[in-house]
Amino acid sequence: MSTIVHFDVPVDDIERARNFYTKLFGWKINRMPGEMEYYGISTEAENGKEGVGGGMGRRGEPSQRITNYFGVPSVDKSLKKVEELGGKIIMPKTKIPGYGYLAICIDTENNVFGLWESE
């Protein structure tokens, strides 16, 4: 059974968003290594254990919203099922070096979600 393994928060002003989410939820938000300006988000579950991790980067387009990524054994197989079930693929399988593969889809209710396959 798939579950949320990552979430992505697109922002217009990284420092403003870091300040907001750090003060609101106590998230730890730190810049990730590499050339791309992207920040990793560490969360804590209600029981005090490590929560679902996320990321924050600059918004690519005005309509971009928070996206949840569901862990799957195979992005390729899941993309086939998305289309068979009436969903749409809006970003094909893409390699994220050192991490895995992702794709972004729209479900039958016009919700955007991501698929994530770890390396």
C-alpha positions in Angstrom: 0.0 0.0 0.0 1.4 3.4 -1.0 1.7 6.3 1.4 2.9 9.8 1.3 6.7 9.8 1.4 7.5 13.4 0.5 5.8 16.7 0.0 6.9 19.7 -2.0 6.0 23.3 -1.1 6.4 25.8 -4.0 7.1 29.4 -2.7 7.6 32.9 -4.1 9.8 34.1 -1.2 11.9 31.4 0.4 12.9 33.3 3.5 9.3 34.4 4.1 8.1 30.8 3.7 10.9 29.4 5.9 10.0 31.9 8.6 6.3 31.1 8.4 6.5 27.3 8.5 9.3 27.2 11.1 7.2 29.3 13.4 3.9 27.6 12.6 4.9 24.0 12.7 8.5 23.9 14.1 9.8 22.5 10.8 13.6 22.4 10.3 14.3 23.8 6.8 17.8 23.7 5.4 19.3 24.3 2.0 20.1 21.1 0.2 23.6 20.7 -1.4 23.9 21.4 -5.1 23.3 24.2 -7.5 19.5 24.3 -7.4 18.1 26.5 -4.7 16.1 23.8 -2.9 15.5 23.3 0.8 14.8 20.1 2.7 12.1 20.1 5.3 12.3 17.9 8.4 9.1 17.3 10.4 8.2 15.5 13.6 5.2 13.2 14.0 2.8 13.7 16.9 4.5 10.8 18.8 7.9 12.6 18.6 9.4 10.4 15.9 10.6 11.6 12.6 7.8 12.6 10.3 7.3 12.8 6.5 10.1 14.8 4.9 9.5 17.5 2.4 11.1 20.2 0.3 10.7 23.8 -0.6 11.7 25.6 -3.8 10.8 28.5 -6.0 7.3 28.3 -7.6 7.6 27.3 -11.3 4.3 28.7 -12.4 1.4 30.6 -10.7 -0.9 27.6 -10.5 1.7 25.4 -8.7 0.5 24.2 -5.3 1.7 21.9 -2.5 2.2 18.4 -4.0 2.2 15.1 -2.1 4.4 12.3 -3.5 3.3 8.7 -2.9 6.0 6.0 -2.7 5.6 3.3 -5.3 7.8 0.3 -6.2 7.8 1.3 -9.9 7.0 4.8 -11.4 6.6 3.2 -14.8 4.0 0.7 -13.7 2.1 3.3 -11.7 2.0 5.7 -14.6 0.4 3.0 -16.8 -2.3 2.5 -14.1 -2.9 6.3 -13.8 -3.8 6.4 -17.4 -5.8 3.2 -17.4 -7.9 4.6 -14.5 -8.6 7.9 -16.2 -5.8 10.1 -14.8 -3.3 12.2 -16.7 0.5 12.5 -16.6 1.7 16.1 -16.5 5.4 15.4 -15.9 6.8 12.1 -17.1 9.2 10.0 -15.1 12.2 12.1 -14.2 15.5 11.0 -12.5 16.5 12.9 -9.4 20.2 12.0 -9.1 21.1 10.4 -5.8 17.5 10.0 -4.8 15.3 8.2 -7.3 12.6 8.9 -9.8 9.4 11.0 -9.8 6.5 11.8 -12.0 3.5 14.2 -11.5 0.0 13.3 -12.4 -3.6 14.5 -12.1 -6.3 12.2 -10.8 -9.9 11.9 -12.0 -10.9 14.7 -9.6 -8.3 17.2 -11.0 -6.0 16.8 -8.0 -2.3 17.0 -8.6 -0.1 14.3 -7.0 3.3 12.8 -7.4 4.7 9.3 -7.7 8.1 8.6 -6.1 10.4 5.6 -6.6 13.5 5.4 -4.5 16.9 4.4 -5.9 
